[in-house]
Amino acid sequence: MASYQARLAELEHLGAAVLAATVDDKESTEAMIRDMGITFQIGYGLTESKLAEFDPWWGNNEHGRHPQPMEFLVLRGGTVFGSMYASGPVGRMGVDEVIEAIKGRERRRIRDDDGINS
């Protein structure tokens, strides 16, 4: 999340919003937000029944049963443009790749709006 915070102005300039959610409680989430200097919105207290709609990969280790990270790129109209489901601590969407994906999508959208691909 720190890398997204560091590039937040660039993402916002591209018209992107960064949102996050966690199963952690309010106090833990607020502490993380404070410690990391996060300024984007983070929801907390997600339940297993709410997460089931996203069909996450579940881990079960010394931390107990927990969902592995899921990341989504969502277009303005609500269509999922890209997603990543982790099965462990590796495999996150890097902010550089997200920015390039957004720029590429916008280039294609502008070309389509101009009738170039019609």
C-alpha distances in whole Angstrom, upper triangle without the diagonal:
4,5,5,6,9,10,10,14,15,13,15,18,18,18,15,13,10,10,9,11,12,15,15,17,17,18,15,13,14,14,10,10,13,12,8,10,8,10,10,11,10,13,15,18,18,21,22,24,22,20,23,23,20,22,19,20,21,20,23,23,23,20,23,22,19,17,15,12,13,11,14,15,17,20,22,24,22,23,20,20,18,16,15,16,15,18,17,14,14,14,10,10,10,9,13,14,13,14,17,18,18,20,22,23,24,26,28,28,29,32,33,33,36,37,37,36,39
4,5,5,6,9,10,13,14,13,15,18,19,19,16,15,12,13,12,15,15,18,18,20,19,19,16,14,15,14,11,10,12,10,7,8,7,10,11,13,13,16,17,21,21,24,26,28,26,23,27,27,24,26,23,23,24,23,26,25,25,22,25,25,22,20,18,15,16,15,17,18,20,23,24,27,25,26,23,23,21,19,18,19,18,21,19,16,16,16,13,13,11,10,13,15,14,15,18,19,19,21,23,24,25,27,29,29,31,33,34,34,37,39,38,38,40
4,5,5,6,8,12,12,11,14,16,16,17,15,14,11,13,13,16,17,21,20,23,22,23,20,17,18,18,14,14,15,14,10,11,10,12,12,15,15,18,20,23,23,26,27,29,27,24,27,27,24,26,23,23,25,24,27,27,27,25,27,27,23,21,19,16,16,14,16,16,19,21,23,26,24,24,22,21,19,18,17,19,18,21,19,16,15,15,11,11,8,6,9,12,11,12,15,16,16,18,20,21,22,24,26,26,28,30,31,32,34,36,35,34,37
4,5,5,6,9,10,8,11,13,13,14,11,10,8,10,11,14,16,20,20,22,21,22,20,17,17,18,14,13,15,15,11,11,9,10,9,12,13,16,18,21,21,25,26,28,25,23,26,25,22,24,22,23,24,24,27,28,28,25,27,27,23,21,19,15,15,12,14,13,16,18,19,22,21,21,19,18,16,16,16,18,18,21,20,17,17,15,12,10,9,6,9,11,10,10,13,14,14,16,18,19,19,22,24,24,25,28,29,29,31,33,33,32,35
4,5,5,8,10,9,11,13,14,15,12,11,9,11,11,15,16,20,19,21,20,20,18,15,15,16,13,11,12,12,9,8,6,7,8,11,12,16,18,21,22,25,27,29,26,24,28,27,24,27,24,25,26,26,29,29,29,26,28,28,24,23,21,17,18,15,17,16,18,20,21,24,23,24,22,21,20,19,19,21,21,24,23,20,20,19,15,14,12,10,12,15,13,13,17,18,17,18,21,22,22,24,26,26,27,30,31,31,33,36,35,35,38
4,6,8,9,10,12,13,15,16,14,13,12,14,15,18,20,23,23,25,23,23,21,19,19,18,15,14,15,14,10,10,9,10,11,15,16,19,22,25,25,29,30,32,29,28,31,30,27,30,27,28,29,29,31,31,31,29,31,31,27,25,23,20,20,18,19,18,20,22,23,26,25,26,24,23,21,21,21,23,23,26,24,21,20,19,16,15,12,9,11,14,13,13,16,18,17,18,21,22,22,24,26,26,27,30,31,31,33,36,35,35,38
4,6,5,6,9,10,11,13,11,11,10,14,15,19,21,25,24,26,25,26,24,21,21,21,18,16,18,17,14,13,11,12,11,15,17,20,23,26,26,29,31,32,29,27,30,30,27,29,27,28,29,30,32,33,33,30,33,32,28,26,24,20,20,17,17,16,18,19,20,23,23,23,22,20,19,20,20,22,22,26,25,22,21,19,16,14,11,8,9,12,11,9,12,14,13,14,17,18,18,20,23,23,23,26,28,28,29,32,31,31,34
4,5,5,6,8,10,11,9,8,8,11,13,17,19,23,23,24,23,24,22,19,19,20,17,15,16,17,13,12,10,9,8,12,14,18,20,24,24,28,29,31,27,26,29,28,25,28,26,28,29,30,32,33,33,30,32,31,28,25,24,20,19,16,16,15,16,17,18,21,21,22,20,19,19,19,20,22,23,26,26,23,22,21,17,15,13,10,12,14,12,10,14,15,13,15,18,18,18,20,23,22,23,26,27,27,29,31,31,31,34
4,5,5,6,9,10,9,10,11,14,17,20,23,27,26,28,26,27,26,22,22,23,20,17,19,20,16,14,13,11,11,14,17,21,24,27,27,31,33,34,30,29,32,31,28,31,30,31,33,33,36,37,37,34,36,35,31,29,27,24,23,20,19,17,18,19,18,22,22,23,22,21,21,22,23,26,26,30,29,27,26,24,20,18,16,12,13,16,14,11,15,16,14,14,18,19,17,20,22,22,22,25,26,26,27,30,30,31,33
4,5,5,6,9,9,10,11,15,18,21,24,28,28,30,28,29,28,24,24,25,23,20,22,22,18,17,15,14,13,17,19,22,25,29,28,32,33,34,31,29,32,31,28,31,29,31,33,33,36,37,38,35,37,36,32,29,27,23,22,19,18,16,17,17,17,21,21,22,21,19,19,21,22,25,25,29,29,26,25,23,19,16,14,10,11,13,11,8,11,13,11,11,15,16,14,16,19,19,19,22,24,23,25,28,27,28,30
4,5,5,7,5,7,8,12,15,18,21,25,26,27,26,28,26,23,23,24,21,19,21,22,18,17,14,13,11,14,16,19,23,26,25,29,30,31,28,26,29,27,24,27,26,28,30,31,34,35,36,33,34,33,29,26,24,21,19,16,15,12,13,14,14,18,18,18,17,16,16,17,19,22,23,27,26,24,23,21,17,14,13,9,10,12,9,7,10,11,9,10,13,13,13,15,18,17,18,21,22,22,24,26,26,26,29
4,5,5,5,6,8,12,15,19,22,26,26,27,26,27,26,23,23,24,22,19,21,22,19,17,14,12,11,13,16,19,23,26,26,29,31,31,28,27,30,28,26,29,28,30,32,33,36,37,38,34,36,35,31,28,27,23,21,18,16,14,14,14,13,17,17,19,18,17,18,20,21,24,25,29,29,27,26,24,20,17,16,13,14,15,12,10,14,14,11,12,16,15,14,17,19,18,18,21,23,22,24,27,27,27,29
4,5,7,10,12,16,19,22,26,29,30,31,30,31,30,26,26,28,25,22,24,25,22,20,18,15,14,17,20,23,26,30,29,33,34,35,31,30,33,31,29,32,31,33,35,36,39,40,41,38,39,38,34,31,30,26,24,20,19,16,16,15,15,18,19,21,20,19,20,22,23,27,28,32,32,30,28,26,22,19,18,14,14,16,13,11,13,14,11,11,15,15,12,15,18,16,16,19,21,20,22,25,25,25,28
4,6,9,12,15,18,22,25,29,30,31,30,32,31,27,27,29,26,23,26,27,23,22,19,17,15,18,20,23,26,30,29,32,33,33,30,29,31,29,26,29,28,30,33,34,38,39,40,37,38,37,33,30,28,24,22,18,16,13,13,12,12,16,17,17,17,15,16,19,21,24,26,30,30,28,27,24,21,17,16,13,13,14,11,8,10,11,8,8,11,11,9,11,14,13,13,16,18,17,19,22,22,22,24
4,7,10,13,17,20,24,27,28,30,28,30,29,26,26,28,25,23,25,26,23,21,18,16,14,16,18,21,24,28,26,30,31,31,28,27,29,27,25,28,27,30,32,34,37,38,40,37,38,36,32,29,28,24,21,18,16,12,12,10,9,13,14,16,16,15,16,19,21,24,26,30,30,29,28,25,21,18,18,15,15,16,13,11,13,13,9,10,13,12,10,13,15,13,14,18,18,17,19,22,23,23,25
4,7,10,13,17,20,24,25,26,25,27,26,23,23,25,22,20,22,24,20,19,16,14,11,13,15,18,21,24,23,26,28,28,24,23,26,24,21,25,24,26,28,30,33,35,36,33,34,32,28,25,24,20,18,14,12,9,9,9,9,13,13,14,14,13,14,15,18,20,22,26,27,25,24,21,18,15,15,12,13,14,10,9,12,11,8,10,13,12,11,15,16,15,16,19,20,19,22,24,25,24,26
4,6,10,13,17,21,22,23,22,24,23,19,20,22,19,17,19,21,18,17,13,11,8,9,12,14,18,21,20,23,25,26,22,21,24,22,20,23,22,25,27,28,31,33,34,30,31,30,26,23,22,18,16,13,12,10,10,11,10,14,13,15,14,14,15,15,17,20,22,25,25,24,23,21,18,15,15,12,15,15,12,12,15,14,11,14,17,15,15,18,20,18,20,23,23,22,25,28,28,28,29
4,7,10,14,17,18,20,19,21,20,16,17,19,16,14,17,18,15,14,11,10,6,7,9,12,15,18,17,21,22,23,20,19,22,20,18,21,20,22,24,25,28,29,30,27,28,26,22,20,19,15,14,11,10,10,10,12,13,16,14,16,14,14,14,14,15,17,19,22,22,21,20,18,15,13,13,11,14,14,11,12,15,14,13,16,18,17,17,21,22,21,22,25,26,25,28,30,31,30,32
4,7,11,14,15,17,16,18,17,13,15,17,15,12,16,17,15,14,11,10,6,5,6,8,11,15,14,17,19,20,16,16,19,18,16,19,18,20,21,23,25,27,28,24,25,23,20,17,17,13,12,10,10,10,11,13,14,16,14,16,14,15,15,14,15,16,18,21,21,20,20,18,15,14,15,13,17,17,14,15,18,17,16,19,21,19,20,23,24,23,25,28,28,28,31,33,33,32,34
4,7,11,12,14,13,16,14,11,13,15,12,11,15,16,14,14,10,11,8,6,5,6,9,12,11,14,16,18,14,13,17,16,14,17,15,17,18,19,22,23,24,20,21,20,16,14,14,10,10,9,10,12,13,16,17,19,16,17,15,17,16,14,14,14,15,18,18,17,18,17,13,13,15,14,18,18,15,17,20,19,18,21,23,22,23,26,27,26,28,31,31,31,34,36,36,35,36
4,7,9,11,11,14,12,9,12,14,12,12,15,17,15,16,13,13,11,8,5,4,6,8,7,11,13,14,11,10,14,14,13,15,13,16,16,17,20,21,22,18,19,17,13,12,12,10,10,10,12,14,15,18,19,20,17,19,17,19,17,15,15,14,15,18,17,17,18,18,15,15,17,17,21,21,18,20,23,22,21,25,26,25,26,29,30,29,31,34,33,34,37,38,39,37,39
4,5,8,10,12,10,8,11,13,11,12,15,16,15,17,14,15,13,11,7,6,5,6,6,9,11,13,11,10,14,15,13,15,13,14,14,15,17,18,18,15,15,14,10,9,10,9,10,12,14,17,18,22,23,24,21,22,20,21,20,17,16,15,15,16,16,15,17,17,15,17,19,19,23,23,20,23,26,24,24,28,29,28,29,33,33,32,35,37,37,37,40,42,42,40,42
4,7,9,12,10,9,13,14,13,14,17,18,18,19,17,19,17,14,11,9,6,5,4,6,8,11,10,9,12,14,14,15,12,14,12,13,14,16,16,13,12,11,8,8,11,11,12,14,17,20,21,25,26,26,23,24,22,24,22,19,18,16,16,17,16,16,19,19,18,19,22,22,26,26,24,26,29,28,28,31,32,31,33,36,36,35,38,40,40,40,43,45,45,43,45
4,7,8,6,6,10,11,10,12,15,15,15,17,16,18,17,14,11,9,6,5,7,9,12,15,14,13,16,18,17,18,16,17,15,15,16,16,16,12,13,13,10,11,13,13,15,17,19,22,23,27,28,29,26,27,25,27,25,22,20,19,18,19,18,17,20,21,19,21,23,23,27,27,25,27,30,29,29,32,34,33,34,38,38,37,40,42,42,42,45,47,47,46,47
4,6,6,6,9,10,11,12,14,15,17,18,16,18,17,15,11,9,6,5,9,10,13,16,15,15,18,20,20,21,19,20,19,19,19,19,18,15,15,15,13,15,17,17,18,20,22,25,25,29,29,30,27,29,27,29,28,25,24,22,22,23,21,21,24,24,23,24,26,26,30,30,28,30,33,32,32,35,37,35,36,40,40,39,42,45,44,44,47,49,49,48,49
4,6,5,6,9,10,10,12,14,15,16,15,16,15,13,10,9,6,7,11,13,16,18,17,17,21,22,22,23,22,23,22,22,22,23,22,18,19,19,17,18,19,19,20,21,23,25,25,28,29,30,27,29,28,30,28,26,25,24,24,25,24,23,26,26,24,25,26,26,29,30,28,30,33,32,31,34,36,35,36,39,40,39,41,44,44,43,46,48,49,48,49
4,5,5,6,9,10,11,12,14,15,15,16,17,15,12,12,9,10,14,16,19,21,20,20,24,25,25,26,24,25,23,23,23,23,21,18,19,20,18,19,21,20,22,23,25,27,28,31,31,33,30,32,31,32,31,28,27,26,25,27,25,23,26,27,25,26,27,27,30,31,29,31,34,34,33,36,38,37,38,41,42,41,43,46,46,46,49,51,51,50,52
4,6,5,6,9,10,10,12,14,13,16,16,15,12,11,9,10,13,15,18,21,19,19,22,24,23,24,22,22,21,20,20,20,18,15,17,18,16,17,18,17,20,21,23,26,27,30,31,32,29,31,29,30,29,26,25,23,22,23,21,20,23,24,22,23,24,24,28,29,27,29,32,32,31,34,36,36,36,40,41,40,42,45,45,45,48,50,50,49,51
4,5,5,6,9,10,11,12,10,12,12,11,8,8,7,9,12,15,17,20,18,17,21,22,21,23,20,22,20,20,21,21,20,17,18,18,16,16,17,16,17,18,20,22,23,26,27,29,26,28,26,27,26,23,22,21,21,22,21,19,22,22,20,21,22,21,25,26,24,26,29,29,28,31,33,32,33,36,37,36,38,41,41,41,44,46,46,45,47
4,5,5,6,9,10,10,10,11,12,11,9,10,9,12,15,18,21,23,21,21,24,25,24,26,24,25,24,24,25,25,23,20,22,22,20,20,20,19,21,21,23,24,25,28,28,30,28,30,28,29,28,26,25,25,24,26,24,22,25,25,22,23,24,23,26,28,26,27,30,30,29,32,34,34,34,37,39,37,39,42,42,42,45,47,47,47,48
4,5,5,6,8,10,10,13,14,14,12,13,12,14,17,20,22,25,23,23,26,27,26,28,25,26,25,24,24,24,22,19,21,22,20,20,21,19,22,22,24,26,27,30,31,33,30,32,30,31,30,27,26,26,24,26,24,21,24,25,22,24,24,23,26,28,26,28,31,31,30,33,36,35,36,39,40,39,41,44,44,44,47,49,49,48,51
4,5,5,6,8,8,11,12,12,10,12,11,14,16,19,21,24,22,21,25,26,24,25,23,23,22,21,23,22,21,17,20,21,18,18,18,16,19,19,21,23,25,28,28,31,28,30,27,28,26,24,23,22,21,23,21,18,20,21,19,20,20,19,23,24,23,24,28,28,27,30,32,32,33,36,37,36,38,41,41,41,44,46,46,45,48
4,6,5,6,5,8,9,9,8,11,11,14,16,20,22,25,22,21,25,26,24,26,24,25,24,24,25,25,24,21,23,23,20,20,20,17,19,18,20,22,23,26,26,28,26,28,26,27,25,24,23,23,22,25,23,20,22,22,19,20,20,18,22,24,22,23,26,26,25,28,30,30,30,33,35,34,36,39,39,39,42,44,44,43,46
4,6,5,7,9,12,12,12,14,14,17,20,23,26,28,26,25,29,29,28,30,27,28,27,27,28,27,26,23,25,26,23,23,23,21,23,22,24,25,27,29,29,32,30,32,30,30,29,27,26,27,26,28,26,23,25,25,22,23,22,21,24,26,25,25,29,29,28,30,33,33,33,36,38,37,38,41,42,42,44,47,47,46,48
4,6,8,11,14,15,14,16,16,19,21,24,26,29,27,26,29,30,28,30,27,27,27,26,27,25,24,21,24,25,22,23,22,20,22,22,24,26,28,30,31,33,31,33,31,31,29,27,26,26,24,26,24,21,23,24,21,22,21,20,23,25,24,25,28,29,28,31,33,33,34,36,38,38,39,42,43,43,45,48,47,47,49
4,5,9,11,13,12,15,16,19,20,24,26,28,26,25,28,29,26,28,25,26,26,25,26,25,24,22,24,25,22,22,20,18,20,19,21,22,24,27,28,31,29,30,28,28,26,24,23,23,22,24,22,19,20,21,18,19,17,16,19,22,20,21,24,25,25,27,30,30,30,33,35,34,36,39,39,39,42,44,44,43,46
4,6,9,12,12,15,17,20,22,25,27,30,27,26,30,30,28,30,27,28,28,28,29,29,28,25,27,28,25,24,23,20,22,21,22,23,24,26,27,30,28,30,28,28,27,25,25,25,25,27,25,22,23,23,20,20,19,17,20,22,21,21,24,25,24,26,29,29,29,32,34,33,34,38,39,38,40,43,43,43,45
4,6,8,9,12,14,18,19,23,25,27,24,23,27,27,24,27,24,26,26,26,28,28,27,24,26,26,23,22,21,18,19,17,19,19,21,23,23,26,24,26,24,24,23,22,22,23,22,25,24,21,22,21,18,18,17,15,18,20,18,19,22,23,22,24,27,26,26,29,31,30,32,35,35,35,38,40,40,40,42
4,7,9,12,15,19,20,23,26,28,24,24,27,27,25,28,26,28,28,28,31,31,30,27,29,29,25,24,23,20,20,18,19,19,20,22,21,24,23,25,24,24,23,23,23,24,24,27,26,24,24,24,20,19,18,16,19,21,19,18,22,23,21,23,26,25,25,28,30,29,30,33,34,33,36,38,38,38,40
4,7,10,13,17,17,21,23,25,21,21,24,23,22,25,23,25,26,26,29,30,30,26,28,27,23,22,21,18,17,15,16,16,16,18,18,21,19,21,20,21,20,20,20,21,22,25,24,22,23,22,18,17,17,14,18,19,16,16,20,20,18,21,24,23,22,26,27,26,27,31,31,30,33,36,36,35,37
4,7,10,14,14,18,21,22,18,18,22,21,19,23,21,23,24,25,27,28,28,25,26,25,21,20,20,17,16,15,15,16,16,18,18,20,18,20,19,20,20,19,20,21,22,25,24,23,23,22,19,18,19,17,20,21,18,19,22,22,20,23,25,24,24,27,29,27,29,32,32,31,34,36,37,36,38
4,7,10,11,15,17,19,16,15,19,19,17,20,18,21,21,22,24,25,25,21,22,21,18,16,17,14,14,13,14,16,16,19,19,21,19,21,19,21,20,18,18,19,19,22,21,20,21,20,17,17,18,17,21,21,19,20,23,23,21,24,27,25,26,29,30,29,31,34,34,34,37,39,39,38,40
4,7,8,12,14,16,12,13,16,16,16,18,17,20,19,21,23,24,24,20,21,20,16,15,16,14,14,14,15,17,17,20,20,21,18,21,19,21,21,19,19,19,19,22,22,21,22,22,19,19,21,20,24,24,21,23,26,25,23,27,29,27,28,31,32,30,33,36,35,35,38,40,40,39,41
4,6,9,12,14,12,12,16,16,16,18,16,19,18,19,20,21,21,18,18,17,14,13,15,14,15,16,17,20,20,23,23,24,21,23,22,24,23,20,20,19,19,21,21,20,22,22,20,21,22,22,26,26,23,25,29,27,26,30,32,30,31,35,35,34,36,39,38,38,42,43,44,42,44
4,6,10,11,10,11,14,15,15,17,16,18,16,17,18,20,20,16,16,15,12,13,15,15,16,17,19,22,22,25,26,26,23,25,23,26,24,22,21,20,20,21,21,21,23,23,21,23,25,25,29,29,26,28,31,30,29,33,34,33,34,37,37,36,39,42,41,41,44,45,46,44,46
4,7,8,6,7,10,12,12,13,12,15,14,16,17,19,20,16,15,13,11,10,13,13,13,15,16,19,19,23,24,24,20,22,20,23,22,19,18,17,17,19,19,19,22,21,20,21,23,24,27,27,24,27,30,28,27,31,32,30,32,35,35,34,37,39,38,39,42,43,44,42,43
4,5,5,6,9,11,12,13,12,14,13,15,16,18,19,16,14,12,10,10,13,14,15,17,18,22,22,25,26,26,22,24,22,25,23,20,20,18,18,19,19,20,23,23,22,23,26,27,30,29,27,30,32,30,30,34,35,33,34,38,37,36,39,42,40,41,44,45,46,44,45
4,5,5,6,9,10,10,10,12,10,12,13,16,18,15,13,10,9,8,12,13,14,17,18,22,22,26,27,27,23,23,21,24,23,20,19,16,17,17,18,19,22,22,21,23,26,27,31,29,27,30,32,30,30,34,35,33,35,38,37,37,40,42,40,41,45,45,46,43,45
4,5,5,7,10,10,11,14,13,16,17,20,22,19,17,13,12,12,15,16,15,18,19,22,22,25,26,25,22,22,21,24,23,20,20,18,19,19,21,22,25,24,23,25,28,29,32,31,28,32,34,31,31,35,35,33,35,38,37,36,39,41,40,40,44,44,45,43,44
4,5,6,8,10,11,14,14,17,18,21,23,20,18,15,13,11,14,14,13,15,16,19,19,22,23,22,18,19,18,21,21,18,18,16,18,19,20,22,24,23,22,22,26,26,29,28,25,28,31,28,28,31,32,30,32,35,34,33,36,38,37,37,41,41,42,40,41
4,5,6,7,7,10,10,13,16,19,21,18,16,13,10,8,11,11,10,13,14,17,17,21,22,22,18,18,16,19,18,15,15,13,14,15,17,18,20,19,18,19,23,24,27,25,23,26,28,26,26,30,30,28,30,33,32,31,35,37,35,36,40,40,41,38,39
4,5,5,7,10,10,14,16,19,22,19,17,13,12,10,12,13,12,15,15,19,19,22,24,23,19,19,17,20,19,16,16,13,15,15,18,20,21,20,20,21,25,26,29,27,25,28,30,27,28,31,31,29,31,35,33,33,36,38,36,37,41,41,41,39,40
4,6,8,12,13,17,19,23,25,22,21,17,15,12,14,14,12,14,14,17,16,19,21,19,16,16,14,18,17,14,15,13,16,17,20,22,23,21,20,21,24,25,28,26,24,27,28,25,25,29,29,27,29,32,31,30,33,35,33,34,37,38,38,36,36
4,6,9,11,15,18,21,24,21,20,16,14,10,11,11,8,10,10,14,14,17,19,18,15,14,12,15,14,11,11,10,13,14,16,18,19,17,17,17,21,22,25,22,20,24,25,22,22,26,26,24,26,29,28,27,31,33,31,32,36,36,36,34,35
4,7,9,13,16,19,22,20,18,14,13,9,11,11,9,12,13,16,17,20,23,22,18,17,15,17,15,12,12,9,12,12,15,17,18,17,17,18,22,24,26,24,22,26,27,24,25,29,28,26,29,32,30,30,34,35,33,35,38,38,38,36,37
4,6,9,13,16,19,17,15,12,9,6,7,8,7,10,12,16,17,21,23,23,19,18,16,18,15,12,10,7,8,9,11,14,15,14,14,16,19,21,24,22,21,24,26,23,24,28,28,26,29,31,31,30,34,35,34,36,39,39,39,36,38
4,7,10,13,16,15,14,11,9,6,6,8,9,12,15,18,20,24,26,26,23,21,18,20,17,13,11,7,7,6,9,12,13,13,14,16,19,22,24,22,22,25,26,24,26,29,29,28,31,33,32,33,36,37,36,38,41,41,41,38,40
4,7,10,13,12,10,7,6,4,6,9,11,15,17,21,23,26,29,29,25,24,21,23,20,17,14,10,9,8,9,12,14,15,16,18,22,24,27,25,24,28,29,27,29,32,32,31,34,36,36,36,39,41,40,41,44,45,44,42,44
4,6,10,9,8,6,5,6,6,10,13,16,19,23,25,29,32,32,28,27,24,26,23,19,16,12,10,8,7,10,13,14,16,19,22,24,27,26,25,29,30,29,30,34,34,33,36,38,38,38,41,43,42,44,47,47,47,44,46
4,7,7,5,4,6,9,10,13,16,20,23,27,29,32,35,35,32,31,28,29,26,22,20,16,14,11,10,13,16,18,19,23,25,28,30,29,29,32,34,32,34,37,37,37,39,42,41,42,45,46,46,47,50,51,50,48,50
4,5,5,7,8,11,12,15,18,22,25,29,31,35,37,38,34,34,30,32,28,25,21,18,15,13,11,12,16,18,20,23,25,28,31,30,30,33,35,34,35,38,39,38,41,43,43,44,47,48,48,49,52,53,52,50,52
4,5,9,10,13,14,17,20,24,27,31,33,37,39,40,36,36,33,34,31,27,24,21,18,16,14,14,18,21,22,25,27,29,32,32,32,35,37,36,37,40,41,41,43,45,45,46,49,50,50,52,54,55,55,53,55
4,7,7,11,12,14,18,21,24,28,30,34,36,37,33,33,30,32,29,25,22,19,17,15,13,13,17,19,20,23,25,27,30,30,29,32,34,34,35,38,39,38,40,43,43,43,46,48,48,49,52,53,52,50,53
4,6,10,12,15,18,21,25,28,30,34,36,36,33,33,30,32,29,25,22,19,17,15,14,15,18,21,21,24,27,29,32,31,31,34,36,35,36,39,40,39,41,44,44,44,47,49,48,49,52,53,53,51,52
4,7,10,13,16,19,22,26,27,31,33,34,30,30,27,29,26,22,20,16,15,13,13,14,18,19,20,23,26,28,31,30,29,32,34,32,34,37,37,36,39,42,41,41,44,46,45,47,50,50,50,48,50
4,7,9,12,16,19,22,24,28,30,30,27,26,24,25,23,19,17,13,12,11,11,12,15,16,17,19,22,24,27,26,25,29,31,29,30,33,34,33,35,38,38,38,41,43,42,43,46,47,47,45,46
4,6,8,12,15,19,20,24,26,27,23,23,20,22,19,15,13,10,9,9,9,11,14,14,14,17,19,21,25,23,22,26,27,26,27,30,30,29,32,35,34,34,37,39,38,39,43,43,43,41,43
4,7,10,13,17,19,23,26,26,23,22,19,20,17,13,10,7,6,6,6,8,10,10,10,13,16,19,21,20,19,23,25,23,24,28,28,27,30,32,32,32,35,37,36,38,41,42,41,39,41
4,7,10,14,16,20,22,23,20,20,16,17,14,11,8,6,5,8,8,8,9,9,8,10,13,15,18,17,16,19,21,20,21,24,25,24,26,29,29,29,32,34,33,35,38,38,38,36,38
4,7,10,13,16,19,20,17,16,12,14,11,7,6,5,6,9,11,11,12,10,8,9,13,14,17,16,14,18,19,17,18,22,22,21,23,26,26,26,29,31,30,31,34,35,35,33,35
4,7,10,13,16,17,14,14,10,11,8,5,5,7,9,12,13,13,13,10,8,7,10,11,14,13,11,14,16,14,14,18,19,17,20,23,22,22,25,27,27,28,31,32,32,30,32
4,6,10,13,14,11,10,7,7,6,4,7,9,12,15,17,17,16,13,11,9,12,12,15,13,10,13,15,12,12,16,16,15,17,20,20,19,22,24,23,25,28,29,28,27,28
4,7,10,12,9,9,6,5,5,6,9,12,15,18,20,20,18,15,12,10,12,11,13,11,8,11,12,9,9,13,13,11,13,16,16,16,19,21,20,21,24,25,25,23,25
4,7,8,6,6,4,5,7,9,12,15,18,21,23,23,22,19,16,14,16,15,17,15,11,13,15,11,10,14,14,11,13,16,16,15,18,20,19,19,23,24,24,23,24
4,5,5,5,6,6,9,12,15,18,21,25,26,26,25,22,19,16,18,16,18,16,13,13,15,11,9,12,13,10,10,14,13,11,14,17,15,16,19,20,21,20,21
4,6,7,9,10,13,15,19,21,24,28,29,29,28,25,22,19,21,19,20,19,15,15,17,14,12,14,15,12,11,15,15,12,14,17,16,15,19,20,21,20,21
4,6,9,10,14,16,19,22,25,28,30,31,30,26,24,21,23,22,23,21,18,19,20,17,14,17,17,14,14,17,16,13,16,18,16,16,20,20,22,21,21
4,6,9,12,13,17,18,22,25,27,27,27,24,21,19,21,20,22,20,17,18,20,16,15,18,18,15,16,19,18,16,19,21,19,19,23,23,25,23,23
4,6,9,11,15,17,20,23,26,26,25,22,20,18,20,20,21,19,16,18,18,15,14,17,16,13,15,18,16,14,18,20,17,18,22,22,23,21,22
4,6,7,11,13,17,20,22,23,22,18,17,14,17,17,19,16,13,16,16,13,12,16,15,13,15,18,16,15,19,21,19,20,24,24,24,22,23
4,7,11,14,17,20,22,23,21,18,16,13,15,15,16,13,11,13,13,9,9,13,12,9,12,15,13,13,16,18,17,18,21,22,21,19,21
4,7,10,14,17,19,19,17,14,12,10,13,13,14,11,9,12,12,9,10,14,13,11,14,16,15,16,19,20,20,21,24,25,24,22,24
4,7,10,13,15,16,15,11,10,9,12,13,15,12,11,14,15,12,13,17,16,15,18,20,19,19,23,24,23,25,28,28,28,26,28
4,6,10,12,12,11,8,7,7,11,13,15,12,11,15,16,13,15,19,18,17,20,23,22,23,26,27,27,28,31,32,31,29,31
4,7,9,11,10,8,8,10,13,16,18,16,15,19,19,17,19,22,22,21,24,26,26,26,29,31,30,32,35,35,34,32,34
4,5,7,7,6,7,10,13,16,18,16,16,20,21,19,21,24,24,24,26,29,28,29,32,33,33,35,38,38,37,35,37
4,7,8,8,10,13,16,19,21,20,20,23,24,23,25,28,27,27,30,32,32,32,36,37,36,38,41,41,40,38,40
4,6,8,10,13,16,19,21,20,20,24,25,24,26,28,28,28,31,33,33,34,37,38,38,40,43,43,42,40,42
4,7,8,12,14,17,19,18,19,22,23,23,25,27,28,28,31,33,33,34,36,38,38,40,42,43,42,40,43
4,6,10,11,15,16,15,16,20,20,20,22,25,25,26,28,30,30,32,34,35,36,38,40,41,39,37,40
4,7,9,12,14,12,13,17,17,17,19,22,21,22,25,26,27,28,31,32,32,34,36,37,36,34,36
4,6,9,11,10,11,14,15,14,16,19,20,20,22,24,25,26,28,30,30,32,34,35,34,32,35
4,6,8,7,7,10,11,11,13,15,16,16,19,21,21,22,25,26,27,28,30,32,30,29,32
4,5,5,6,9,10,11,13,14,15,17,18,20,21,23,24,26,27,28,30,32,31,29,32
4,5,5,6,9,10,10,12,14,15,16,18,20,21,22,24,26,27,28,30,29,28,31
4,5,5,6,9,10,11,12,14,15,17,18,20,21,23,24,26,27,29,27,27,30
4,5,5,6,9,10,10,12,14,15,16,18,20,21,22,24,26,27,25,24,28
4,5,5,6,9,10,10,12,14,15,16,18,20,21,22,24,26,25,24,27
4,5,5,6,9,10,11,12,14,15,16,18,20,21,22,24,23,23,26
4,5,5,6,8,10,10,12,14,15,17,18,20,21,23,21,21,24
4,5,5,6,9,10,11,12,14,15,16,18,20,21,20,19,22
4,5,5,6,9,10,10,12,14,15,16,18,20,19,18,21
4,5,5,6,9,10,10,12,14,15,16,18,17,17,20
4,5,5,6,9,10,11,12,14,15,17,15,15,18
4,5,5,6,9,10,10,12,14,15,15,14,16
4,5,5,6,9,10,10,12,14,14,14,16
4,5,5,6,9,10,11,13,11,12,15
4,5,5,6,9,10,11,9,9,12
4,5,5,6,9,10,10,10,12
4,5,5,6,9,9,10,12
4,5,5,6,5,6,9
4,5,5,6,5,7
4,5,8,8,9
4,6,8,9
4,5,5
4,6
4
